[in-house]
Amino acid sequence: MSRWRSRVRDRAAETLGTVLTATLIAGAPICALSLLSQVEFGPPVGEILTFRSYDQPRPTWHLDAKQSSTNRSCILKPAVMAVSHGSMVVERRLPGGRTFLAHWAGGPTSDDPGNCGNDVDLAIGLAAMQTLVSIDATAAYWHFVGS
């Protein structure tokens, strides 16, 4: 084989390697985004969130929800919900995954006119639901540590 053919073959292999590397680098974010779209955020159906008091200060903020039966907006205040030691069951995830249907049983959800009720079906957005899950996990941790 001549030197010229050898150089052409080496350059071709080098170019092919560069093209493959560039394709992999460019394709990785697309693959990651594709896989990310398959991930479901938020709690699974059947998850039970418990609200209990613990020694650490409770957040004083509130989350928005809607009563499923009336579609009336209402307020969830985790600090108020913890007083009655109530619980919330995630019953369904609506198509699109951005809204959850859950059932709250316990005391009032708020100490103002925006109270959802003591025993109510709720529609809760993804961000609010993830916040409630994190509060439940924190409360469980402090309950365990304090035991």
DAWO-V986789 format. One line per field, one symbol per residue. phi: phi as a letter, one per 30 degrees, with the letter a starting at -180 (. if undefined). psi: psi as a letter, one per 30 degrees, with the letter a starting at -180 (. if undefined). Layout:
BEGIN
phi: ???
psi: ???
END
This chain:
BEGIN
phi: .ddedddddddddddddddddddddddedddddddddddcdjdddjdccccbdadddddcdbbcbbdddciddbbcceddddddhdbbcdcacdejicbccbccblddcacbddedkcbbcbcbdeddddddddddddddddddddd
psi: kleeeeeeeeeeeeeeeeeeeeeeeefeeeeeeeeeffkjllllkfkkkkjlllfkkkkgllkklkkeefgkklkjjeeeefefhalkkjflklkfgfkkklkkkbalflgafgkflfjkklkkleeeeeeeeeeeeeeeeeeeef.
END
